[in-house]
Amino acid sequence: NLPSSSTSTTTTSDRTLFPSNGPDSFEGPEKLLEIWFEPSLDYIVKGDTSTNIGLRSVDRKIWDDMLNIVKCKIINMIENDHVDAYLLSESSMFVYQHKIILKTCGTTTLLVAIPRLLEIASEYCQFHRVWRVFYSRKSFMFPERQLHPHNDWKDEVAYLEQLFDNGSAYTVGRVNGDHWFLYLTSPQNDIISDNDNISSRLDVNVEDQCATNDLDDQTVEVLMTELSPKKMKKFYCNNTDNDSGTEGGARVDRETGLKNLYPSAKLDSFLFKPCGYSANGLLEDSYFTIHVTPEQSCSYASFETNIPLAHGTISEIINQMISIFEPGKFSVTVFKTQGCNVDKKHLVNSLSNIEGYVRRDRILYDFDGYDLVFGHFEKRDM
């Protein structure tokens, strides 16, 4: 049975039915897109109408049609007062009033859907320009299977450059090992300069900005490969009629301890047939999401959250992930706004030594308004 706060649009939990699945393996590493139409909810100009013009007012069918372009489907949805969290056949989508986060795995064509997404924002929400864009992904396991423009990072960047101004692209980490790609645009603060009341907020000092959650933005990702086969057994369906879908997801949550990551969060989890797991969690105006590909030939798990670190330090998050998945290798990215009482040294040291692992990379990047720390770890030879 689905939770009362959820809706479902699929009658199957069979992952093999989705077209992004390869003949004998699955591309777990996700493509991650964030489009911000305003710096925060407070910046939405409602004008003379009482109509809710934020992204959450967009009809479900409109999102369904957009996701058809991506080549994925909505499986389930939970919500709270701040955000709608959609569990997808290939990962997740989070819709705030002023921004959207879309994360898809397999051979989905995420970037191809951006023109339609921008049309939706303009037509239904009166968002005619974009404030900021972020696109990132880990290096693929099977890049030759990706569809254009995702079969080459240069093609992805070229596609994004046709759509957005003032973008920059980076390769983070060793190009002859696990690495991470990032594209981001500079903030377009002129999009709110036409409204004197709103634009005046851009002149506030850093301390005042940090009082607004969205201006104190932080995202942590842990991307894991070569997972423990013993640990992965829990992410396969048992031979029972009800051990898939949301019921199977709840069983995985209990057995692995994933439900204890943020005990007060609203959790929506799903177990695919014959294997594979996805989950979204909501905690006030923040989210976390987990996706697991357990097959030994392509094992992969990802964890991502923007929940403030008051609910758990970066080291605690990493150690929880290691305990649950026992990866042979993993990368961590910490992406945080600058100026909000950020100690860069402390940020770098958050990716310190991890017991049982050797750190191969630790890199600090200083971007326009953001700091990024990237770290890569490999299991120590016994």
C-alpha positions as CSV (number, residue, x, y, z in Angstrom):
1,N,0.0,0.0,0.0
2,L,1.2,3.5,-0.9
3,P,1.5,6.2,1.9
4,S,-1.5,8.5,2.0
5,S,0.7,11.4,1.0
6,S,1.9,9.6,-2.2
7,T,0.6,9.0,-5.7
8,S,1.6,6.3,-8.1
9,T,1.5,6.1,-11.9
10,T,3.1,2.8,-12.6
11,T,1.9,-0.8,-12.2
12,T,5.3,-2.4,-12.4
13,S,8.5,-2.4,-10.4
14,D,10.4,-4.3,-13.1
15,R,13.6,-2.4,-13.8
16,T,14.3,-4.5,-16.9
17,L,11.4,-2.9,-18.7
18,F,13.0,0.5,-18.8
19,P,14.8,1.2,-22.0
20,S,18.0,2.6,-20.4
21,N,18.9,-0.8,-19.1
22,G,21.7,-2.5,-21.0
23,P,21.7,-6.2,-22.0
24,D,23.8,-7.3,-19.0
25,S,24.6,-4.2,-16.9
26,F,23.1,-0.9,-15.8
27,E,24.7,2.6,-15.9
28,G,24.3,3.7,-12.3
29,P,26.2,7.0,-12.3
30,E,23.7,9.8,-12.7
31,K,23.4,13.0,-14.6
32,L,22.5,15.8,-12.2
33,L,20.8,19.1,-13.3
34,E,19.8,22.0,-11.2
35,I,18.0,25.0,-12.7
36,W,17.3,28.0,-10.4
37,F,14.8,30.5,-11.8
38,E,15.2,32.8,-8.7
39,P,17.7,32.9,-5.8
40,S,15.1,31.9,-3.3
41,L,11.3,31.6,-2.8
42,D,11.2,35.1,-1.5
43,Y,12.3,36.5,-4.9
44,I,9.3,35.2,-6.8
45,V,7.3,38.3,-7.9
46,K,3.6,37.4,-7.8
47,G,2.4,40.6,-9.5
48,D,-1.3,41.5,-9.4
49,T,-2.7,38.0,-9.5
50,S,-3.4,35.6,-6.7
51,T,-2.3,32.6,-8.8
52,N,0.5,30.5,-7.5
53,I,3.1,30.9,-10.3
54,G,5.8,28.7,-8.8
55,L,7.0,25.5,-10.3
56,R,4.9,23.4,-7.8
57,S,1.8,24.7,-9.5
58,V,2.7,22.9,-12.7
59,D,0.3,20.0,-13.4
60,R,1.6,16.5,-13.0
61,K,0.8,15.6,-16.6
62,I,3.1,18.4,-17.8
63,W,6.0,16.8,-15.9
64,D,5.1,13.4,-17.2
65,D,5.4,14.7,-20.8
66,M,8.7,16.4,-20.1
67,L,10.1,13.3,-18.5
68,N,9.1,11.3,-21.6
69,I,11.8,13.3,-23.4
70,V,14.3,12.3,-20.7
71,K,13.2,8.6,-21.2
72,C,12.0,8.0,-17.6
73,K,8.7,7.9,-15.7
74,I,7.3,8.9,-12.4
75,I,6.9,6.0,-10.0
76,N,5.9,7.7,-6.8
77,M,5.7,11.1,-5.2
78,I,5.8,12.6,-1.7
79,E,5.6,16.3,-0.7
80,N,5.7,18.7,2.2
81,D,5.1,22.4,2.6
82,H,8.3,23.2,0.7
83,V,9.0,20.7,-2.1
84,D,7.6,17.9,-4.2
85,A,9.8,14.8,-4.4
86,Y,9.3,12.5,-7.4
87,L,10.8,9.0,-7.4
88,L,11.6,8.1,-11.1
89,S,12.2,4.9,-12.9
90,E,15.7,6.3,-13.3
91,S,16.4,8.3,-10.1
92,S,14.7,11.4,-8.8
93,M,13.2,14.9,-9.4
94,F,12.7,17.6,-6.7
95,V,10.5,20.6,-7.5
96,Y,10.6,23.7,-5.4
97,Q,8.7,26.8,-6.3
98,H,11.8,28.6,-7.6
99,K,14.1,25.7,-8.7
100,I,14.1,22.2,-10.0
101,I,16.6,19.3,-9.4
102,L,16.5,16.5,-11.9
103,K,18.8,13.4,-11.5
104,T,18.7,10.5,-13.9
105,C,20.8,7.4,-14.5
106,G,21.0,4.8,-17.3
107,T,21.0,6.1,-20.8
108,T,18.5,8.8,-20.1
109,T,18.7,12.0,-22.2
110,L,18.4,14.5,-19.5
111,L,19.9,17.6,-21.3
112,V,17.6,17.1,-24.3
113,A,14.6,18.0,-22.0
114,I,16.0,21.4,-21.0
115,P,14.3,23.4,-23.8
116,R,10.9,21.9,-22.8
117,L,11.6,22.5,-19.1
118,L,12.4,26.2,-19.9
119,E,9.1,26.4,-21.9
120,I,7.2,25.0,-19.0
121,A,8.7,27.5,-16.6
122,S,8.0,30.4,-18.9
123,E,4.4,29.3,-19.9
124,Y,3.1,28.2,-16.5
125,C,5.2,30.1,-14.0
126,Q,6.2,33.3,-15.8
127,F,9.9,32.5,-15.3
128,H,11.2,33.9,-18.6
129,R,14.9,33.8,-17.6
130,V,17.2,31.6,-15.6
131,W,19.1,32.7,-12.5
132,R,21.6,29.9,-12.3
133,V,22.3,26.4,-13.8
134,F,24.4,23.5,-12.4
135,Y,25.0,20.3,-14.3
136,S,27.4,17.5,-13.1
137,R,28.1,13.8,-13.3
138,K,30.6,11.2,-12.5
139,S,32.6,9.6,-15.3
140,F,30.4,6.9,-16.9
141,M,31.0,3.1,-16.6
142,F,29.7,2.5,-20.2
143,P,30.1,5.8,-22.1
144,E,29.7,4.1,-25.4
145,R,26.1,3.3,-24.6
146,Q,25.1,6.9,-23.9
147,L,22.9,8.8,-26.4
148,H,23.8,12.2,-27.8
149,P,24.8,14.6,-26.3
150,H,25.7,12.4,-23.3
151,N,28.3,10.2,-25.1
152,D,31.0,12.9,-24.7
153,W,31.5,15.6,-22.1
154,K,32.5,18.1,-24.9
155,D,29.2,17.4,-26.6
156,E,27.3,18.0,-23.3
157,V,29.1,21.3,-22.8
158,A,28.4,22.4,-26.3
159,Y,24.7,21.6,-25.9
160,L,24.5,23.6,-22.7
161,E,26.4,26.5,-24.2
162,Q,23.7,26.8,-26.9
163,L,21.1,27.3,-24.1
164,F,22.8,29.4,-21.4
165,D,25.2,32.3,-21.2
166,N,28.2,32.8,-18.9
167,G,28.8,29.0,-18.4
168,S,32.0,27.3,-17.4
169,A,33.0,23.6,-17.6
170,Y,35.4,21.7,-15.5
171,T,36.9,18.2,-15.1
172,V,37.6,17.4,-11.5
173,G,39.9,14.6,-10.4
174,R,42.3,12.3,-12.3
175,V,41.3,11.9,-16.0
176,N,42.9,8.4,-15.9
177,G,40.8,7.4,-12.9
178,D,37.5,8.2,-11.3
179,H,36.6,11.8,-12.0
180,W,33.7,14.3,-12.0
181,F,32.4,16.7,-14.5
182,L,30.9,20.1,-13.6
183,Y,29.2,22.8,-15.7
184,L,27.8,26.0,-14.0
185,T,26.7,29.4,-15.0
186,S,27.3,32.7,-13.2
187,P,24.3,34.2,-11.3
188,Q,22.1,36.4,-13.5
189,N,21.2,39.0,-10.8
190,D,19.7,41.3,-13.4
191,I,16.7,39.1,-13.8
192,I,15.2,40.6,-10.6
193,S,16.5,44.1,-11.1
194,D,13.2,45.3,-12.6
195,N,11.6,45.1,-9.2
196,D,13.1,47.6,-6.8
197,N,11.7,45.9,-3.7
198,I,13.2,42.5,-4.7
199,S,16.5,43.8,-6.2
200,S,17.2,45.7,-3.0
201,R,17.6,42.4,-1.2
202,L,20.7,41.7,-3.3
203,D,22.4,44.6,-1.5
204,V,22.2,43.0,1.9
205,N,25.3,41.9,3.6
206,V,26.5,38.3,3.7
207,E,25.3,37.7,7.3
208,D,21.7,38.7,6.2
209,Q,21.9,36.5,3.1
210,C,23.0,33.5,5.2
211,A,19.8,33.8,7.2
212,T,18.0,32.7,4.0
213,N,18.4,29.0,3.5
214,D,18.6,29.1,-0.3
215,L,21.4,31.6,-0.2
216,D,23.3,29.4,2.2
217,D,23.2,26.4,-0.2
218,Q,25.1,23.2,0.3
219,T,25.0,19.8,-1.4
220,V,27.0,16.7,-0.4
221,E,27.3,13.7,-2.7
222,V,28.9,10.3,-2.0
223,L,29.4,8.2,-5.2
224,M,30.4,4.6,-4.6
225,T,31.5,1.7,-6.8
226,E,32.7,-1.9,-6.3
227,L,30.2,-2.5,-3.5
228,S,30.3,-5.4,-1.2
229,P,28.5,-8.4,-2.7
230,K,27.3,-9.5,0.7
231,K,25.8,-6.1,1.5
232,M,24.2,-6.0,-2.0
233,K,22.1,-9.1,-1.3
234,K,19.7,-6.9,0.6
235,F,19.0,-4.9,-2.5
236,Y,17.6,-7.9,-4.4
237,C,13.9,-9.0,-4.2
238,N,13.1,-12.0,-2.1
239,N,10.9,-14.8,-3.4
240,T,7.7,-13.3,-2.0
241,D,4.8,-11.6,-3.7
242,N,5.2,-8.3,-1.9
243,D,9.0,-7.8,-1.8
244,S,9.1,-5.2,-4.5
245,G,7.9,-1.6,-5.0
246,T,7.2,0.4,-1.9
247,E,6.9,-2.6,0.4
248,G,10.2,-4.0,-0.7
249,G,11.8,-0.6,-0.3
250,A,10.5,-0.4,3.3
251,R,12.1,-3.8,3.9
252,V,15.5,-2.6,2.6
253,D,15.2,0.5,4.7
254,R,14.8,-1.6,7.9
255,E,17.4,-4.2,7.1
256,T,20.2,-1.8,5.9
257,G,19.6,1.0,8.4
258,L,18.9,3.5,5.7
259,K,15.7,4.5,7.5
260,N,17.9,5.7,10.4
261,L,19.9,8.2,8.4
262,Y,17.5,11.0,9.2
263,P,14.8,9.4,11.5
264,S,12.5,12.4,11.4
265,A,12.5,12.7,7.6
266,K,9.6,11.6,5.4
267,L,10.9,8.7,3.4
268,D,9.8,7.2,0.0
269,S,11.7,4.1,-1.1
270,F,11.3,1.6,-3.9
271,L,12.8,-1.8,-4.7
272,F,12.9,-2.8,-8.3
273,K,12.6,-6.3,-9.8
274,P,14.8,-8.3,-9.8
275,C,17.1,-5.8,-8.0
276,G,17.9,-2.1,-7.6
277,Y,16.7,0.5,-5.1
278,S,15.8,4.2,-5.0
279,A,14.7,6.5,-2.2
280,N,13.8,10.1,-1.6
281,G,13.6,11.8,1.8
282,L,12.3,15.2,2.8
283,L,13.3,17.0,6.0
284,E,11.6,20.4,6.2
285,D,12.9,22.4,3.1
286,S,15.8,19.9,2.4
287,Y,16.0,16.5,0.7
288,F,18.2,13.5,0.4
289,T,18.2,10.8,-2.3
290,I,19.8,7.3,-2.6
291,H,20.1,5.1,-5.6
292,V,21.6,1.6,-5.7
293,T,22.6,-0.7,-8.6
294,P,23.7,-3.9,-6.8
295,E,24.8,-6.1,-9.7
296,Q,28.4,-7.2,-9.2
297,S,29.4,-6.3,-12.7
298,C,28.4,-2.7,-12.4
299,S,27.7,-2.1,-8.7
300,Y,27.1,1.5,-7.8
301,A,25.4,3.6,-5.1
302,S,24.9,7.3,-4.7
303,F,23.8,9.5,-1.8
304,E,23.0,13.2,-2.2
305,T,21.6,15.7,0.3
306,N,21.3,19.4,0.9
307,I,20.2,18.8,4.6
308,P,22.2,21.2,6.8
309,L,25.2,19.7,8.5
310,A,23.6,20.3,11.9
311,H,21.8,17.0,11.3
312,G,25.1,15.2,10.6
313,T,28.7,16.1,9.7
314,I,30.3,15.1,6.4
315,S,32.5,12.6,8.1
316,E,29.4,11.0,9.8
317,I,27.7,10.8,6.4
318,I,30.7,9.2,4.8
319,N,31.1,6.6,7.6
320,Q,27.3,5.8,7.4
321,M,27.6,5.1,3.7
322,I,30.7,3.0,4.1
323,S,29.0,0.9,6.8
324,I,26.0,0.2,4.6
325,F,27.7,-0.3,1.2
326,E,31.4,-1.2,1.9
327,P,32.6,0.3,-1.4
328,G,35.9,-0.5,-2.9
329,K,36.1,3.1,-4.2
330,F,34.1,6.2,-3.6
331,S,34.2,9.9,-4.4
332,V,32.8,12.8,-2.3
333,T,31.8,16.3,-3.5
334,V,30.9,19.1,-1.1
335,F,29.4,22.1,-2.9
336,K,28.8,25.1,-0.6
337,T,28.1,28.8,-1.0
338,Q,30.9,31.1,0.0
339,G,30.9,33.7,2.8
340,C,28.3,32.0,5.0
341,N,30.7,31.5,7.9
342,V,32.6,29.0,5.8
343,D,36.1,28.1,7.0
344,K,37.7,26.8,3.8
345,K,40.3,24.9,5.8
346,H,37.6,23.1,7.8
347,L,35.8,22.4,4.5
348,V,38.9,20.7,3.1
349,N,39.6,18.9,6.3
350,S,36.0,17.4,6.2
351,L,37.5,15.0,3.6
352,S,40.2,13.8,5.9
353,N,41.4,10.3,6.5
354,I,38.8,7.6,6.4
355,E,39.6,4.4,8.3
356,G,40.3,1.5,5.9
357,Y,40.7,3.8,2.9
358,V,43.5,5.6,1.1
359,R,42.7,9.1,-0.1
360,R,43.9,9.5,-3.8
361,D,42.6,13.0,-4.4
362,R,41.5,16.1,-2.4
363,I,40.9,19.2,-4.4
364,L,39.4,22.6,-3.5
365,Y,37.9,24.7,-6.2
366,D,36.9,28.4,-5.8
367,F,33.9,29.2,-8.1
368,D,31.7,32.3,-8.5
369,G,29.9,32.2,-5.2
370,Y,30.6,28.6,-4.4
371,D,33.4,26.4,-3.0
372,L,33.8,22.8,-4.1
373,V,35.8,20.2,-2.4
374,F,36.3,16.9,-4.2
375,G,37.8,13.8,-2.7
376,H,38.4,10.3,-4.0
377,F,39.1,7.3,-1.8
378,E,40.1,3.6,-2.4
379,K,40.0,0.7,-0.1
380,R,43.3,0.0,1.6
381,D,45.0,-3.3,0.7
382,M,44.9,-5.6,3.6
